[in-house]
């Protein structure tokens, strides 16, 4: 038996399982991979920045190095570390809303990169971390839990209709929130704010779960 969400809501999906006559719910959250996509995206961009700056210092003025990134004052040791050209420039967030108006192509490429990379990393992470539909179905089978009305062989196929979609869509939302914070000029980077909020929320979820477990023990 599958409990489908109302038409006005896409997530979370909740599937009912039956184990020896008992029913339990398995929620598939919107942010299925949490803040992992933005962490991987930040690591990718940071490493690209470091490599580009190192090459710019060593091969200053080289045409191919400038395609990767152009940095101001690479020889004078300037404190600014914001790219002014090349690939790194288009992967960096616009500094202000005025910059968006002046260079809409930069803003558009940055938004597409953020959304695409976060969705890609989110879908990739579920396979790497053991939280894909196949892994979840295996874990449920080991716990002697099945989906009511479905055979064990059909569990992977059924979960595969929801988990990759939740992961990709959650990654898109994470990227969109980060872009929105950057464009609105939030204090600090949008990525940093998003990481702080998601980490605090994870601890809040752990606290709520522990409280419910303690309440079930003493009830």
Number of C-alpha atoms within 10 A of each C-alpha: 11 14 10 13 12 9 6 6 9 12 19 17 20 17 19 17 21 16 14 8 6 9 14 13 13 12 13 17 16 20 22 23 22 20 23 18 28 25 16 16 18 16 12 12 14 13 11 17 23 12 13 23 23 14 16 21 16 13 13 16 11 11 10 10 20 19 14 20 24 23 23 17 12 17 11 8 10 10 9 10 14 16 20 14 15 17 18 23 20 20 21 20 23 23 14 13 15 11 14 16 12 11 12 14 12 18 23 13 14 19 22 15 17 25 22 16 20 30 26 17 20 29 24 17 18 19 14 9 10 12 17 21 21 16 15 17 24 16 14 17 14 10 10 13 20 21 23 15 11 13 10 17 9 14 19 17 13 15 18 17 11 16 23 21 16 25 29 26 22 25 31 22 17 27 27 18 17 23 22 13 18 21 20 12 14 11 10 10 15 21 20 15 16 19 18 11 11 15 13 11 13 13 11 12 12 11 12 12 12 12 12 11 12 11 10 9 8 6 6
